[in-house]
Amino acid sequence: MKNLFDISGKTAIVTGGSSGIGAMIAQGFVENGVKTYICARKPGPLMAKAEELSKLGECVAIPADLSTVEGIEKVVAEVSAKEDHIDILINNAGANWAEPIDTFPEAAWDKVMNINIKSIFFMTQKCLPLLRKNATAEDPARVINTASVHGFENPGLPTYAYSASKSGVIHLTKHLATDLASSHINVNGIAPGYFVSKMTAGIASDKAFEQEVISRIPRGRPGDMEDMAGTAIYLVSRASAWLDGHTIVLDGGQIA
C-alpha cells in the first residue's frame, strides 16, 4: 500500500488556478507529477503562475471567463485538442461580494452565483467525455468542488450570495456524486476555513480582525499550502477511491 497517494502521470484541470486555493492545489499536483491545466479570467496573473509552476513540472495556462458557458467550452475545447482524457477536475473558480442587505445589488448576486455554482455544474457537464474516457471502477476519475465553511453556517458578514452559493456547492456535490458514480466519476468537495489568499485579503489587511478570526480556530493558525494541497492529493489518489459525495471541512477545527 505504499503507493496509495501516488498521483503521478495523471492529467488535471484546475479552475481559478492563478492564485489562492487554486494555485495551492495546482502546485501540489504539478510537484507530484500531474500535468495540470490552470484556468482563470485574467491572462497576466494566469500566465505568470503557469510559468512559475512550469519550473516544477507540467503546467499549461488557458485564459477564460468561466462564468459563461462559452468560456467553459473554450477551456474544454483547448484541453480536448491536446488530451484524449482527464483524470481530475478541480472546480475552484470563485467570487465574493460583501454589502449590507439593504443595498446588496442584483448584479453582484448574479456575478457570484454564476461563477460559484453555475460554473461548477456546466464545467463538470462539458468535461464528462474527458472524465469518462479513462475512468474505471478501480481508478475512478475525480471531481473536487471548492465549497466553504460559510456554506455550513452564518459567516457573520454580509456576503449573502457567497454563503448561499457555497451551501449550494455542498448539495450539488452530493447530487453529482450519486448521478456520476455509475460512470466511475467520484465527486467530493473541500470546504476551507481561513486561508490567506486574494479572496481573504480584507481579513489579512486588518490585523485585529485577523487575530479575532484566528482566535476562533482551535488549531490556532490559518490553513497553508500543504494543508490544502495534501487534502486535494488525498481526494484524487487511490487512498480515497471509495469516498464519494462528501465535503471535507478543512478549517483547523473551527466548525467543530
C-alpha positions as CSV (number, residue, x, y, z in Angstrom):
1,M,0.0,0.0,0.0
2,K,3.0,2.3,-0.2
3,N,1.6,4.0,-3.4
4,L,-1.8,4.9,-2.0
5,F,-1.1,8.7,-2.5
6,D,0.8,8.4,-5.8
7,I,-0.9,10.7,-8.4
8,S,2.0,10.9,-10.9
9,G,1.1,10.6,-14.6
10,K,-2.5,11.9,-14.2
11,T,-3.9,14.9,-16.0
12,A,-5.9,17.7,-14.3
13,I,-7.8,20.9,-14.9
14,V,-7.8,23.4,-12.1
15,T,-10.2,26.4,-12.5
16,G,-9.3,29.6,-10.6
17,G,-5.7,28.3,-10.7
18,S,-3.8,31.5,-10.9
19,S,-4.0,32.4,-7.2
20,G,-5.2,31.4,-3.7
21,I,-6.6,27.9,-3.1
22,G,-6.5,27.0,-6.8
23,A,-2.8,27.9,-7.1
24,M,-2.1,25.8,-3.9
25,I,-3.8,22.8,-5.4
26,A,-2.2,23.3,-8.8
27,Q,1.3,23.5,-7.2
28,G,0.7,20.3,-5.2
29,F,-0.4,18.5,-8.3
30,V,2.5,19.7,-10.5
31,E,5.1,18.9,-7.9
32,N,3.6,15.4,-7.6
33,G,3.8,14.6,-11.4
34,V,0.3,15.7,-12.6
35,K,0.1,17.5,-15.9
36,T,-2.0,20.5,-14.8
37,Y,-4.1,22.9,-16.9
38,I,-4.9,26.1,-15.0
39,C,-7.7,28.5,-16.0
40,A,-8.6,32.0,-14.8
41,R,-10.2,35.1,-16.3
42,K,-7.1,37.5,-16.2
43,P,-4.4,36.3,-18.6
44,G,-1.5,38.2,-16.9
45,P,-1.5,36.6,-13.5
46,L,-2.5,33.2,-15.0
47,M,0.4,33.2,-17.4
48,A,2.8,34.2,-14.7
49,K,1.6,31.4,-12.4
50,A,1.9,28.8,-15.2
51,E,5.4,30.0,-15.9
52,E,6.3,29.7,-12.2
53,L,4.8,26.2,-11.9
54,S,6.3,25.0,-15.1
55,K,9.7,25.1,-13.4
56,L,8.4,22.4,-11.1
57,G,6.6,20.2,-13.7
58,E,4.0,20.4,-16.4
59,C,1.6,23.3,-16.2
60,V,-0.4,24.9,-19.1
61,A,-2.5,28.1,-18.8
62,I,-5.8,28.6,-20.5
63,P,-7.3,32.1,-20.0
64,A,-11.2,32.1,-19.9
65,D,-14.2,33.6,-18.2
66,L,-15.8,30.6,-16.5
67,S,-18.9,32.5,-15.5
68,T,-20.2,31.8,-19.0
69,V,-20.8,28.5,-20.8
70,E,-18.9,29.9,-23.8
71,G,-15.8,30.4,-21.6
72,I,-16.2,26.9,-20.2
73,E,-16.5,25.4,-23.7
74,K,-13.3,27.3,-24.7
75,V,-11.3,25.6,-22.0
76,V,-12.7,22.2,-22.7
77,A,-12.0,22.6,-26.4
78,E,-8.4,23.6,-25.8
79,V,-7.8,20.7,-23.5
80,S,-9.5,18.3,-25.8
81,A,-7.3,19.3,-28.6
82,K,-4.3,18.1,-26.6
83,E,-5.6,15.3,-24.4
84,D,-8.0,12.4,-25.0
85,H,-8.9,12.3,-21.4
86,I,-8.5,14.0,-18.0
87,D,-8.3,12.2,-14.6
88,I,-9.1,15.2,-12.4
89,L,-11.3,18.3,-12.5
90,I,-11.0,20.9,-9.7
91,N,-13.9,23.3,-9.8
92,N,-12.3,26.1,-7.8
93,A,-13.0,29.4,-9.6
94,G,-15.0,31.7,-7.3
95,A,-16.0,35.2,-6.4
96,N,-17.3,37.1,-3.4
97,W,-19.2,40.3,-2.6
98,A,-19.9,41.9,0.7
99,E,-22.6,44.6,1.1
100,P,-25.4,45.3,3.6
101,I,-28.7,43.6,2.9
102,D,-30.5,46.9,2.2
103,T,-28.2,47.7,-0.7
104,F,-26.9,44.4,-1.9
105,P,-27.2,44.7,-5.8
106,E,-28.7,42.2,-8.2
107,A,-25.6,42.4,-10.4
108,A,-23.4,41.2,-7.6
109,W,-25.7,38.4,-6.7
110,D,-25.7,37.2,-10.3
111,K,-21.9,37.5,-10.6
112,V,-21.3,35.4,-7.5
113,M,-23.8,32.8,-8.4
114,N,-22.6,32.4,-12.0
115,I,-19.0,31.7,-11.1
116,N,-19.5,29.9,-7.7
117,I,-22.3,27.5,-8.6
118,K,-23.4,27.7,-12.2
119,S,-19.8,27.2,-13.5
120,I,-19.3,24.1,-11.4
121,F,-22.3,22.4,-13.0
122,F,-21.5,23.3,-16.6
123,M,-17.8,22.8,-16.2
124,T,-18.5,19.3,-15.0
125,Q,-21.0,18.7,-17.7
126,K,-18.7,19.8,-20.5
127,C,-15.8,17.7,-19.1
128,L,-17.8,14.5,-18.8
129,P,-16.5,13.0,-22.1
130,L,-12.9,13.6,-21.0
131,L,-13.6,12.3,-17.4
132,R,-15.3,9.2,-18.6
133,K,-12.7,8.2,-21.1
134,N,-10.1,6.7,-18.8
135,A,-12.2,6.1,-15.6
136,T,-12.6,2.6,-14.2
137,A,-14.2,1.1,-11.1
138,E,-10.7,0.6,-9.6
139,D,-9.4,4.0,-10.6
140,P,-12.3,6.5,-10.9
141,A,-12.0,10.0,-12.3
142,R,-12.3,12.7,-9.7
143,V,-14.1,16.0,-9.4
144,I,-13.4,18.3,-6.5
145,N,-15.7,21.3,-5.8
146,T,-14.4,24.1,-3.6
147,A,-17.1,25.0,-1.1
148,S,-16.6,27.0,2.2
149,V,-17.2,26.7,5.9
150,H,-19.7,29.6,5.2
151,G,-21.8,27.1,3.3
152,F,-22.5,25.5,6.7
153,E,-23.1,28.5,9.0
154,N,-23.8,32.2,9.0
155,P,-20.4,33.8,8.3
156,G,-21.3,37.0,10.3
157,L,-20.6,39.0,7.2
158,P,-23.0,40.5,4.6
159,T,-21.8,38.0,2.0
160,Y,-25.3,36.7,1.2
161,A,-24.7,35.4,-2.3
162,Y,-21.4,33.8,-1.4
163,S,-22.7,31.8,1.6
164,A,-25.8,30.8,-0.4
165,S,-23.7,29.7,-3.3
166,K,-21.3,27.6,-1.2
167,S,-24.2,25.9,0.5
168,G,-25.4,25.0,-3.0
169,V,-22.0,23.7,-3.8
170,I,-22.2,21.2,-0.9
171,H,-25.6,19.9,-2.0
172,L,-24.6,19.9,-5.7
173,T,-21.6,17.8,-4.8
174,K,-23.8,15.1,-3.3
175,H,-26.2,15.2,-6.3
176,L,-23.5,14.9,-8.9
177,A,-21.7,12.2,-6.9
178,T,-24.7,9.9,-6.9
179,D,-25.6,10.5,-10.5
180,L,-22.0,10.1,-11.8
181,A,-20.9,7.1,-9.7
182,S,-22.1,4.7,-12.4
183,S,-19.7,6.5,-14.8
184,H,-16.8,5.8,-12.4
185,I,-16.5,9.5,-11.5
186,N,-16.2,10.4,-7.9
187,V,-17.3,13.9,-6.8
188,N,-16.3,15.4,-3.5
189,G,-15.8,18.8,-2.0
190,I,-13.4,20.8,0.1
191,A,-14.9,23.5,2.5
192,P,-11.9,25.7,3.5
193,G,-11.9,27.8,6.6
194,Y,-9.5,30.7,6.8
195,F,-6.6,30.5,4.3
196,V,-4.6,33.7,3.5
197,S,-5.4,34.4,-0.2
198,K,-6.6,37.1,-2.5
199,M,-10.2,36.4,-1.5
200,T,-9.5,36.9,2.2
201,A,-7.2,39.9,1.7
202,G,-9.7,42.1,3.6
203,I,-9.2,39.9,6.7
204,A,-5.4,39.8,6.4
205,S,-5.2,43.6,6.0
206,D,-6.9,44.2,9.3
207,K,-4.6,42.6,11.9
208,A,-7.0,43.0,14.8
209,F,-9.8,41.3,12.8
210,E,-7.5,38.6,11.6
211,Q,-6.5,37.8,15.1
212,E,-10.1,37.6,16.1
213,V,-10.7,35.1,13.2
214,I,-7.7,33.0,14.2
215,S,-8.8,33.0,17.8
216,R,-11.9,31.0,16.7
217,I,-9.7,28.3,15.1
218,P,-8.8,25.6,17.6
219,R,-5.5,24.8,15.8
220,G,-4.6,28.5,16.2
221,R,-3.4,29.4,12.7
222,P,-4.7,29.9,9.2
223,G,-4.5,27.0,6.7
224,D,-1.5,26.8,4.4
225,M,-0.5,25.4,1.1
226,E,0.5,22.0,2.4
227,D,-2.9,21.7,4.2
228,M,-4.8,22.4,1.0
229,A,-2.6,20.5,-1.4
230,G,-2.5,17.5,0.9
231,T,-6.3,17.3,1.1
232,A,-6.7,17.6,-2.7
233,I,-4.0,15.0,-3.3
234,Y,-5.8,12.6,-0.9
235,L,-9.1,13.2,-2.8
236,V,-7.6,12.3,-6.2
237,S,-5.4,9.4,-5.1
238,R,-6.2,5.7,-4.7
239,A,-6.5,6.3,-1.0
240,S,-9.9,8.0,-1.5
241,A,-11.3,5.8,-4.2
242,W,-14.3,4.8,-2.1
243,L,-15.0,8.3,-0.8
244,D,-17.9,9.9,-2.8
245,G,-20.4,12.6,-2.3
246,H,-18.7,14.2,0.7
247,T,-17.4,17.6,1.5
248,I,-14.3,17.7,3.7
249,V,-14.3,20.6,6.1
250,L,-10.7,21.9,6.2
251,D,-10.8,24.5,8.9
252,G,-8.5,23.7,11.8
253,G,-11.5,22.7,13.9
254,Q,-13.4,26.0,13.5
255,I,-16.8,24.5,12.7
256,A,-16.4,21.9,15.5
